[in-house]
């Protein structure tokens, strides 16, 4: 028996246990084992459900990024409203970004910036839930877990929890965000959590009764492969069990290893966030459908200029590298990058030289996914207070993501009471993008 340790009982902020790989082997497989998850995906394909191979990378700027200093600098507004970090002209005529994003400005022709994204919940929990799931849930501001499934979980439920060709998870979390879990869809559709034990659990354990020395646990995977071939342990495993085994033995561990990338590519992305985005690109390239990562620190109630000069260049370097890299590899038609947070910031600078919570206008930028890039979508009011054009809601963003992923706009799943529940309620894909 080969065990992938999955016994951790930790609970996410959405109230569900993290999905770790459980067991791979010929005996004792439970309903949540990787082979059975692979069977679920194959069954979905057999029923005629789409298995479109597009992917989404969801970059969450946790804390509520300022829309003014990011993608709507409003340099013609009075001093107390305009961007405190200035603006930089992009490579698309008429599009300016905040002054700490010169590298992103240089790839703006491969991006779209939505300046009328809005909702009405200025709480961290509630705002996060709304943007991540498409639905408002005020109780999330008081610590309640999500009551609607996130988009990654919906994709995993529709496509199956693992990619049929590579065995890689459909849905991967590089670090946590409230609302990016499965809610009532159930634990099988929770993300493979790299921030928890799941990544470490992609290690092979061999029973000590079959070993003369515990140091044998440190032998190479290649040696283990040869040993397995010699003993015939793979005999009797069906195709799904073999596929699950292959996931652990080969592709998955390589996909998560960014050291396999060209050093020049790794350097272009930069450290920290950059290496996470590079990991996300590798995962999507290998068949993962939805990757979430959280880069926090954007709750800038004071000294917003200093904070933007600290965080902005990290986002600028990592995002611009991701956008250029996916374009160079021909992946920009298949991978959509979404950059957002729970809400925007107050248009007027406060007495502490910062900005406070402000849901009526928010940050939203996208790249790739086969959408129409090189444009600004929507318009804000003169002082960046509210949308001047028709507001684009989290439901519209959700519908756009569904469009990219090939999910039906009328997708329904049954809740625990057996009632069919629509995943989208009134949202339509953003017309200018599709």
C-alpha positions in Angstrom: 0.0 0.0 0.0 1.2 3.5 -0.9 -0.2 6.1 1.4 -0.5 9.8 0.8 -1.0 11.2 4.3 -4.4 12.9 4.4 -5.3 12.7 8.0 -5.0 16.4 8.9 -8.2 17.7 10.5 -7.6 21.4 10.0 -10.6 23.5 9.1 -10.5 26.4 6.6 -12.3 29.7 7.1 -15.1 28.4 4.9 -15.8 25.6 7.4 -14.6 22.7 5.3 -11.6 20.5 5.7 -8.7 20.9 3.3 -8.6 18.3 0.6 -5.4 16.4 0.8 -4.5 13.4 -1.4 -5.5 10.4 0.7 -4.4 7.0 -0.5 -3.1 5.4 -3.6 -3.0 1.7 -3.7 -4.7 -1.6 -4.6 -6.6 -2.0 -1.2 -8.7 -0.1 1.2 -9.7 2.8 -1.1 -12.4 5.0 0.4 -14.9 7.2 -1.5 -12.6 10.2 -1.2 -9.5 8.5 -2.6 -7.7 10.0 -5.6 -8.6 7.1 -7.9 -12.3 7.6 -7.2 -12.0 11.3 -7.8 -10.5 10.4 -11.2 -13.4 8.1 -11.9 -15.8 11.0 -11.1 -14.2 13.1 -13.8 -14.3 10.2 -16.3 -18.0 9.7 -15.5 -18.7 13.4 -16.1 -17.0 13.2 -19.5 -19.0 10.1 -20.4 -22.2 11.9 -19.6 -21.3 14.5 -22.2 -20.2 17.3 -19.8 -17.7 19.7 -21.3 -14.1 19.2 -20.4 -12.7 22.4 -21.9 -9.1 22.7 -20.8 -9.0 26.5 -20.2 -7.8 27.7 -16.8 -8.1 30.6 -14.4 -5.4 32.1 -12.1 -7.1 34.2 -9.5 -4.8 36.7 -7.8 -6.4 38.1 -4.7 -5.0 41.3 -3.3 -6.3 40.7 0.2 -7.3 43.7 2.3 -9.1 45.8 -0.3 -6.7 47.3 -2.9 -7.2 51.0 -3.8 -8.7 51.4 -7.2 -7.2 54.8 -7.6 -3.5 54.0 -7.0 -3.8 50.7 -9.0 -5.8 51.0 -12.3 -7.7 54.3 -12.2 -5.3 57.1 -11.1 -7.6 60.1 -11.9 -4.7 62.6 -12.2 -7.2 65.3 -13.4 -9.1 65.1 -10.1 -8.4 67.4 -7.1 -5.2 66.5 -5.1 -7.1 64.8 -2.3 -8.7 62.3 -4.8 -6.0 61.6 -7.4 -3.3 58.9 -7.1 -0.7 59.7 -4.5 1.8 57.6 -6.5 1.1 59.4 -9.7 0.4 57.6 -13.0 2.3 56.0 -15.8 1.2 55.9 -19.4 0.8 52.4 -20.8 1.5 51.1 -24.3 -2.1 51.6 -25.2 -3.1 55.1 -26.0 -5.3 56.7 -23.3 -4.7 54.1 -20.6 -2.8 55.2 -17.5 -2.1 53.0 -14.5 -0.9 53.9 -11.1 2.7 55.1 -11.0 4.1 52.0 -9.4 3.1 49.8 -12.3 5.5 50.6 -15.2 6.1 47.0 -16.2 2.4 46.3 -16.3 1.9 49.4 -18.3 4.3 48.0 -20.9 2.1 44.9 -21.4 -1.3 46.8 -21.1 -2.1 45.7 -24.7 -2.4 42.2 -23.2 -4.6 43.3 -20.3 -8.0 44.7 -19.7 -8.9 47.1 -16.8 -12.4 47.4 -15.5 -13.1 50.8 -14.0 -16.8 50.2 -13.1 -16.5 47.1 -10.9 -18.7 47.5 -7.8 -20.9 46.0 -5.1 -22.2 47.2 -1.8 -20.5 45.3 1.1 -17.6 47.2 2.5 -16.7 44.5 5.1 -13.7 42.3 4.6 -15.6 39.0 5.0 -18.8 40.0 3.2 -16.9 41.7 0.4 -14.6 38.8 -0.1 -17.5 36.3 -0.1 -19.4 38.4 -2.7 -16.5 38.7 -5.1 -15.3 35.1 -4.7 -18.7 33.5 -5.0 -20.9 36.1 -6.8 -23.3 36.3 -3.8 -23.6 38.7 -0.9 -23.5 37.1 2.6 -23.4 39.7 5.3 -22.8 37.1 8.0 -19.3 36.5 6.6 -18.4 39.8 8.2 -19.0 38.2 11.6 -16.8 35.2 10.9 -19.4 32.9 9.3 -18.0 30.5 6.7 -19.1 30.7 3.1 -22.7 29.7 2.2 -22.0 29.5 -1.5 -19.4 27.6 -3.4 -16.4 29.4 -4.9 -15.7 29.2 -8.7 -12.9 26.8 -8.4 -15.1 24.3 -6.5 -17.8 24.7 -9.1 -15.3 23.9 -11.8 -14.1 20.9 -9.9 -17.7 19.7 -9.5 -18.4 20.1 -13.2 -15.1 18.8 -14.7 -14.3 16.4 -11.9 -11.8 16.9 -9.1 -8.8 15.8 -11.2 -7.6 16.2 -14.8 -8.2 13.0 -16.6 -5.0 13.2 -18.7 -2.5 14.3 -16.0 -4.2 13.4 -12.8 -3.5 16.8 -11.4 -6.1 18.5 -9.3 -8.7 20.6 -11.2 -8.5 23.2 -8.3 -5.4 24.3 -6.4 -5.1 26.8 -3.6 -1.6 28.3 -3.2 -2.8 30.2 -0.1 -6.2 30.7 1.4 -9.0 33.2 0.7 -12.4 33.2 2.5 -15.0 32.0 -0.1 -12.6 29.9 -2.3 -13.9 26.6 -0.9 -16.7 24.3 -1.8 -19.3 25.2 0.8 -22.2 22.7 0.5 -20.8 21.1 -2.7 -18.7 19.0 -0.3 -15.1 18.2 0.5 -14.3 16.3 -2.7 -14.4 19.6 -4.5 -12.3 21.6 -2.1 -9.0 22.8 -3.4 -5.7 20.9 -3.2 -4.2 23.1 -0.6 -0.5 23.8 -1.2 -0.5 26.1 1.8 -1.5 23.2 4.1 -0.2 19.6 4.2 -1.4 18.6 0.7 1.8 19.5 -1.1 3.9 17.7 1.5 1.6 14.7 1.2 2.7 14.1 -2.3 5.5 12.0 -0.9 5.7 8.2 -1.0 5.7 6.2 2.2 6.6 2.5 2.2 5.7 0.3 5.1 8.7 -0.2 7.4 8.0 -3.9 7.6 9.1 -4.1 4.0 12.3 -2.1 4.6 15.5 -3.1 6.3 16.5 0.5 7.0 14.4 3.6 7.4 16.9 5.4 5.2 15.2 3.6 2.3 12.5 6.2 2.6 15.0 8.6 1.1 15.7 6.6 -2.0 14.9 8.2 -5.3 11.6 7.9 -7.0 13.4 6.3 -10.0 14.6 3.5 -7.7 11.1 3.0 -6.3 9.7 2.8 -9.9 12.2 0.1 -10.7 11.3 -1.8 -7.5 7.6 -1.6 -8.3 8.2 -3.0 -11.7 10.1 -5.9 -10.3 7.6 -6.8 -7.7 4.6 -6.4 -9.9 2.7 -4.3 -7.4 1.0 -2.4 -10.1 -0.7 -5.6 -11.3 -4.4 -5.5 -10.5 -4.7 -1.8 -10.3 -7.3 -0.4 -12.7 -6.6 2.5 -15.0 -7.7 5.1 -12.5 -5.5 3.7 -9.7 -2.6 3.6 -12.1 -3.3 7.1 -13.2 -3.4 8.2 -9.5 -0.1 6.4 -8.9 1.5 8.2 -11.9 0.4 11.5 -10.5 2.4 11.0 -7.4 5.4 9.4 -9.1 6.0 11.8 -11.9 4.1 14.8 -13.3 2.7 16.4 -10.2 5.9 16.7 -8.2 7.7 18.1 -11.2 4.9 20.6 -12.0 5.1 22.1 -8.5 8.9 22.4 -8.7 9.7 25.9 -10.2 13.4 25.1 -10.0 12.9 23.2 -13.2 12.3 26.5 -15.0 15.0 28.4 -16.9 16.7 30.7 -14.3 16.0 33.7 -16.6 12.3 33.0 -16.4 12.4 32.6 -12.6 14.3 35.9 -12.3 11.8 37.7 -14.5 9.0 36.7 -12.2 10.9 37.7 -9.1 10.7 36.2 -5.6 7.7 35.6 -3.4 4.5 36.4 -5.4 6.5 36.0 -8.6 7.4 32.4 -7.8 3.8 31.7 -6.9 2.5 33.1 -10.2 5.2 31.0 -12.0 3.9 27.9 -10.1 0.4 28.8 -11.2 1.4 29.1 -14.8 3.1 25.7 -14.6 0.0 24.1 -13.0 -2.3 25.5 -15.6 0.0 24.5 -18.4 -0.2 20.9 -17.0 -3.9 20.8 -16.8 -5.0 22.4 -13.5 -8.2 24.4 -14.1 -8.4 26.9 -11.3 -5.6 28.3 -9.1 -6.1 30.8 -6.3 -3.4 32.8 -4.5 -3.6 35.6 -2.0 -1.1 38.5 -1.8 -2.3 40.5 1.2 -1.5 43.8 2.8 -3.8 46.2 0.9 -5.9 47.4 3.9 -4.2 50.8 3.7 -6.0 53.1 6.2 -2.8 55.1 6.6 0.2 56.3 4.6 -1.0 54.7 1.4 1.9 56.1 -0.7 4.5 54.2 1.4 2.4 51.0 1.3 1.9 51.2 -2.4 5.6 51.8 -3.0 6.3 48.6 -1.0 3.7 46.3 -2.5 3.1 47.7 -6.0 6.5 46.9 -7.5 6.1 43.3 -6.4 2.8 42.9 -8.2 4.1 44.9 -11.1 7.1 42.6 -11.7 5.2 39.3 -11.1 2.1 40.1 -13.1 3.9 41.6 -16.1 6.2 38.6 -16.2 3.2 36.2 -16.1 1.3 38.2 -18.8 4.4 38.2 -21.1 5.3 34.7 -20.4 1.9 33.2 -21.1 1.7 35.2 -24.3 5.2 34.1 -25.4 4.2 30.5 -24.8 0.9 30.8 -26.6 -1.1 30.2 -23.4 -2.8 33.6 -23.3 -5.8 32.1 -25.1 -6.1 29.3 -22.5 -5.2 30.9 -19.2 -7.2 33.8 -17.7 -5.5 35.9 -15.0 -8.0 37.8 -12.7 -6.7 40.4 -10.3 -9.0 41.8 -7.7 -9.8 42.1 -4.0 -12.8 42.5 -1.7 -13.5 46.2 -2.4 -11.8 49.5 -3.3 -10.8 52.4 -1.1 -12.4 55.7 -0.3 -11.8 58.2 -3.1 -10.8 61.0 -0.7 -7.5 60.6 1.2 -8.2 60.5 4.9 -6.4 62.4 7.7 -3.9 59.6 8.0 -2.8 59.9 4.4 -4.7 56.6 3.7 -8.0 55.4 2.3 -10.7 53.4 4.0 -13.1 50.6 2.9 -15.2 51.4 -0.2 -17.3 48.8 -2.0 -19.0 51.2 -4.5 -16.0 51.0 -6.7 -13.3 48.3 -6.9 -10.2 47.1 -8.6 -10.5 44.6 -11.4 -8.0 43.7 -14.1 -7.8 40.7 -16.4 -5.3 39.2 -18.8 -5.7 36.4 -21.4 -8.4 33.8 -21.4 -9.1 34.4 -25.1 -10.8 37.6 -24.1 -10.5 41.0 -25.8 -7.5 42.7 -24.3 -5.9 46.2 -24.6 -8.8 48.2 -23.3 -10.5 49.9 -20.4 -14.0 48.6 -19.7 -16.4 51.0 -18.0 -15.8 54.4 -16.6 -15.8 55.8 -13.1 -17.1 59.2 -11.9 -14.7 62.2 -12.0 -13.5 61.6 -8.5 -13.4 57.8 -8.7 -16.4 57.5 -6.3 -18.8 55.3 -8.2 -19.3 53.9 -11.7 -20.3 56.5 -14.3 -21.1 53.8 -16.7 -23.2 50.7 -16.0 -21.8 48.9 -13.0 -20.1 45.5 -13.5 -20.9 43.3 -10.6 -19.3 40.1 -9.1 -22.1 38.2 -10.9 -20.8 39.6 -14.2 -17.3 38.7 -13.4 -18.4 35.2 -12.4 -20.3 34.8 -15.7 -17.2 35.9 -17.6 -15.1 33.3 -15.8 -17.7 30.7 -16.6 -17.5 31.7 -20.3 -13.7 31.2 -20.3 -13.9 27.9 -18.6 -16.7 26.5 -20.8 -19.1 26.2 -17.9 -22.8 26.6 -18.8 -24.3 29.9 -17.8 -27.4 28.1 -16.4 -25.3 25.5 -14.4 -27.3 24.1 -11.4 -26.3 21.8 -8.6 -28.5 20.4 -5.9 -28.0 21.7 -2.4 -28.1 19.5 0.7 -31.9 19.7 0.7 -32.1 18.4 -2.8 -33.1 21.7 -4.3 -31.5 22.7 -7.6 -29.5 25.9 -7.1 -28.2 28.1 -9.9 -24.5 28.9 -9.7 -25.1 32.3 -11.5 -28.1 34.4 -10.7 -28.6 37.1 -13.4 -25.0 37.7 -14.3 -23.9 37.9 -17.9 -20.4 37.9 -19.4 -18.8 41.3 -19.6 -19.9 42.2 -23.2 -16.8 44.2 -24.1 -14.5 41.3 -23.2 -16.2 38.3 -24.9 
